[in-house]
Amino acid sequence: MSFTLSHGAVGLIGIIALLALIFARLPIAIALGVSGIAGYAALDGWGPAIRMTGTVTFQLASAYSLSVIPLFILMGAVASRANMAKELFEACNALFSGIRGALANATIGSCALFGSICGSSIATAATFSSVSIPEMRRHGYDPAFSAGAVASAGTLAVLIPPSVLIAVYSIGSEQSLPKLYAAAFLPGFILAAFYVLAVWIIVWLRPQWVPNVPGMALGERLKAARGIWKLGLLFFLAVFGIYLGWFSPTEAAGVAAFTAIIIGFATRALDWRKLRDAFLETAFTTAAIFFIILGAFFFSRFIVLTRMPNDVAVWVNAAQLSPTIILLIIAILYIVLGTFLDEVSMILITLPVMLPIIAQIGYDPIWFGIFVTVMCTIGLISPPTGMTVFVIQAQHPDIPVQRIYLGTLIFLAADLALVALLVAFPGIVHWLPNLFGVK
Amino acid sequence: MAGWRNRAAMASGYIAAIAVAGMMLITVADVVLRAVFNFPIRGTLEIVELMLACSFFLALPGIFLRDENIVVDLIDQKASSNTVTVLKRLSALVGALMLAVLLWQGWISAQDTLVFNDVTADLSIPRIYYWMPVLAGLAGSILAAIAMIFDPHVKRGSHSGGAV
């Protein structure tokens, strides 16, 4: 007796097998590759499945659009090593000086700008963990709140352009990177504003957590504010260089990385050893991310073959659920995935199935790119594996991890408020790309 | 990390880092020459693609040697140290097998490009040059994964290399 499974059933088994392999500690890239190749073979035979691996590998080896990723990572790696974070924090502190909660708000402002250049939420949190937490604690801020502010503000790195994660989404979804960056601007700054609002709420509810710090004199403030120029210039080149038509995204990344090196050497903040380390970090981080992209390419070929995305979209349509309910289910799914998966894997694994559903309920891939990126920011501070929380705890072992999670709660509420805003007013995402006609 | 593993991983990283530097420099040179002298470098895109292939595939052995593949290590909190070590060795074995399939198929495709003398459109760079770092990187990664199966220094530990 023989029986055959439907394509959808094979797809479901493939997804379950993928999750089982990931939980069994198989590297995510290999788990994606193995389940993708085996699933493809189950549907189309081993011959086509194995031949597909050669085609896909070469596709990755000659994809110019991917070159933006290592160059943006390099820019961030150089900026991290060239002491730009401390000067930026002092500049932002000068800006907010005299207002209660100034140090926490300076942390948010500087994480937003530094994170946008750095592109890595973990590196941003690690950097500001040593720059701003000691400063906040010295002025009597509650340690858990200080750590929570840095952990949460660090996540702005994945949302505010130029973000490496959005570049990965752009490749996975085949959407325009300039358009995605333009779309991410407003939500990114709204989230930063919500974080500032969250600080003020804490000032109001728990004033003892945020003692008043004497304001700086005007001269002192002006002097400190000058520290913003380095990252400001990099941000201008990397982002506005694209929209002014000067550069393509890859060129913008290359020019900004080169400028970061020049600034680093010119200001003597960078030496050859630090530069070597920045290049090595770039090479290894790029390889780890690209290996996942390669695995995800195999897996998505398999998922497409199952016709599962279309079947799920048809099922969603037949279920006649409201778009809000579907988005709520998707949001919950991402929160769950975010508790154990890193952001790059989370996006690449779910894209083949999610994009048709999103199209079915009337949202477009650009909107979804921003939505899913915001969901990633939530995953970065959610227990049990909020990566930015662990990074901070490693540097401040006297603050228990549970207390840091408590410190992030108010910022988590801000994240959820942004999600609600995006669902209720999807036009927030399209406003800037439409205003400037970004394609 | 064992000394030889560290040295081999760093060698892999340095070669890839040189490719990243090359990618950045050619991109900047193209932008500057285009803006200042209206004289862009012909075939920049093809050179960047070649450097990109080098930067990814030649750093891959280093990722295996440094044990920096991105993993979900929740099981580490529940499982014994020995179980984690066994899982790590099994992961390396599965990785080596998967990469062997990629190398095998890559080798066949590379031979095709050689036989048909495939070249790029702008600079006529033989496509086989693009396959070289791919094949070298995959072969190096297989060796690295095999080394990790037998390396007595492989122990438990969490990794988040590459997370953004």
Boltz contact constraints between the chains, C-beta under 6 A:
constraints:
  - contact:
      token1: [A, 22]
      token2: [B, 72]
      max_distance: 6.0
  - contact:
      token1: [A, 25]
      token2: [B, 71]
      max_distance: 6.0
  - contact:
      token1: [A, 25]
      token2: [B, 75]
      max_distance: 6.0
  - contact:
      token1: [A, 25]
      token2: [B, 87]
      max_distance: 6.0
  - contact:
      token1: [A, 26]
      token2: [B, 91]
      max_distance: 6.0
  - contact:
      token1: [A, 27]
      token2: [B, 69]
      max_distance: 6.0
  - contact:
      token1: [A, 27]
      token2: [B, 71]
      max_distance: 6.0
  - contact:
      token1: [A, 27]
      token2: [B, 91]
      max_distance: 6.0
  - contact:
      token1: [A, 28]
      token2: [B, 70]
      max_distance: 6.0
  - contact:
      token1: [A, 30]
      token2: [B, 94]
      max_distance: 6.0
  - contact:
      token1: [A, 30]
      token2: [B, 95]
      max_distance: 6.0
  - contact:
      token1: [A, 30]
      token2: [B, 98]
      max_distance: 6.0
  - contact:
      token1: [A, 33]
      token2: [B, 98]
      max_distance: 6.0
  - contact:
      token1: [A, 34]
      token2: [B, 98]
      max_distance: 6.0
  - contact:
      token1: [A, 53]
      token2: [B, 101]
      max_distance: 6.0
  - contact:
      token1: [A, 53]
      token2: [B, 102]
      max_distance: 6.0
  - contact:
      token1: [A, 53]
      token2: [B, 105]
      max_distance: 6.0
  - contact:
      token1: [A, 54]
      token2: [B, 105]
      max_distance: 6.0
  - contact:
      token1: [A, 54]
      token2: [B, 106]
      max_distance: 6.0
  - contact:
      token1: [A, 54]
      token2: [B, 109]
      max_distance: 6.0
  - contact:
      token1: [A, 57]
      token2: [B, 102]
      max_distance: 6.0
  - contact:
      token1: [A, 57]
      token2: [B, 106]
      max_distance: 6.0
  - contact:
      token1: [A, 61]
      token2: [B, 53]
      max_distance: 6.0
  - contact:
      token1: [A, 61]
      token2: [B, 130]
      max_distance: 6.0
  - contact:
      token1: [A, 61]
      token2: [B, 134]
      max_distance: 6.0
  - contact:
      token1: [A, 62]
      token2: [B, 49]
      max_distance: 6.0
  - contact:
      token1: [A, 62]
      token2: [B, 130]
      max_distance: 6.0
  - contact:
      token1: [A, 64]
      token2: [B, 45]
      max_distance: 6.0
  - contact:
      token1: [A, 64]
      token2: [B, 49]
      max_distance: 6.0
  - contact:
      token1: [A, 67]
      token2: [B, 48]
      max_distance: 6.0
  - contact:
      token1: [A, 67]
      token2: [B, 52]
      max_distance: 6.0
  - contact:
      token1: [A, 70]
      token2: [B, 20]
      max_distance: 6.0
  - contact:
      token1: [A, 70]
      token2: [B, 55]
      max_distance: 6.0
  - contact:
      token1: [A, 120]
      token2: [B, 164]
      max_distance: 6.0
  - contact:
      token1: [A, 122]
      token2: [B, 163]
      max_distance: 6.0
  - contact:
      token1: [A, 164]
      token2: [B, 164]
      max_distance: 6.0
  - contact:
      token1: [A, 165]
      token2: [B, 164]
      max_distance: 6.0
  - contact:
      token1: [A, 251]
      token2: [B, 27]
      max_distance: 6.0
  - contact:
      token1: [A, 251]
      token2: [B, 31]
      max_distance: 6.0
  - contact:
      token1: [A, 254]
      token2: [B, 24]
      max_distance: 6.0
  - contact:
      token1: [A, 254]
      token2: [B, 27]
      max_distance: 6.0
  - contact:
      token1: [A, 254]
      token2: [B, 28]
      max_distance: 6.0
  - contact:
      token1: [A, 255]
      token2: [B, 28]
      max_distance: 6.0
  - contact:
      token1: [A, 255]
      token2: [B, 31]
      max_distance: 6.0
  - contact:
      token1: [A, 257]
      token2: [B, 24]
      max_distance: 6.0
  - contact:
      token1: [A, 258]
      token2: [B, 24]
      max_distance: 6.0
  - contact:
      token1: [A, 258]
      token2: [B, 28]
      max_distance: 6.0
  - contact:
      token1: [A, 279]
      token2: [B, 17]
      max_distance: 6.0
  - contact:
      token1: [A, 279]
      token2: [B, 20]
      max_distance: 6.0
  - contact:
      token1: [A, 280]
      token2: [B, 13]
      max_distance: 6.0
  - contact:
      token1: [A, 280]
      token2: [B, 17]
      max_distance: 6.0
  - contact:
      token1: [A, 282]
      token2: [B, 20]
      max_distance: 6.0
  - contact:
      token1: [A, 283]
      token2: [B, 13]
      max_distance: 6.0
  - contact:
      token1: [A, 283]
      token2: [B, 16]
      max_distance: 6.0
  - contact:
      token1: [A, 283]
      token2: [B, 17]
      max_distance: 6.0
  - contact:
      token1: [A, 283]
      token2: [B, 20]
      max_distance: 6.0
  - contact:
      token1: [A, 283]
      token2: [B, 59]
      max_distance: 6.0
  - contact:
      token1: [A, 284]
      token2: [B, 13]
      max_distance: 6.0
  - contact:
      token1: [A, 284]
      token2: [B, 59]
      max_distance: 6.0
  - contact:
      token1: [A, 284]
      token2: [B, 62]
      max_distance: 6.0
  - contact:
      token1: [A, 285]
      token2: [B, 162]
      max_distance: 6.0
  - contact:
      token1: [A, 286]
      token2: [B, 55]
      max_distance: 6.0
  - contact:
      token1: [A, 287]
      token2: [B, 56]
      max_distance: 6.0
  - contact:
      token1: [A, 287]
      token2: [B, 59]
      max_distance: 6.0
  - contact:
      token1: [A, 287]
      token2: [B, 60]
      max_distance: 6.0
  - contact:
      token1: [A, 287]
      token2: [B, 63]
      max_distance: 6.0
  - contact:
      token1: [A, 288]
      token2: [B, 63]
      max_distance: 6.0
  - contact:
      token1: [A, 288]
      token2: [B, 68]
      max_distance: 6.0
  - contact:
      token1: [A, 288]
      token2: [B, 70]
      max_distance: 6.0
  - contact:
      token1: [A, 288]
      token2: [B, 161]
      max_distance: 6.0
  - contact:
      token1: [A, 288]
      token2: [B, 162]
      max_distance: 6.0
  - contact:
      token1: [A, 289]
      token2: [B, 162]
      max_distance: 6.0
  - contact:
      token1: [A, 290]
      token2: [B, 56]
      max_distance: 6.0
  - contact:
      token1: [A, 340]
      token2: [B, 72]
      max_distance: 6.0
  - contact:
      token1: [A, 340]
      token2: [B, 74]
      max_distance: 6.0
  - contact:
      token1: [A, 342]
      token2: [B, 70]
      max_distance: 6.0
  - contact:
      token1: [A, 342]
      token2: [B, 163]
      max_distance: 6.0
  - contact:
      token1: [A, 387]
      token2: [B, 163]
      max_distance: 6.0
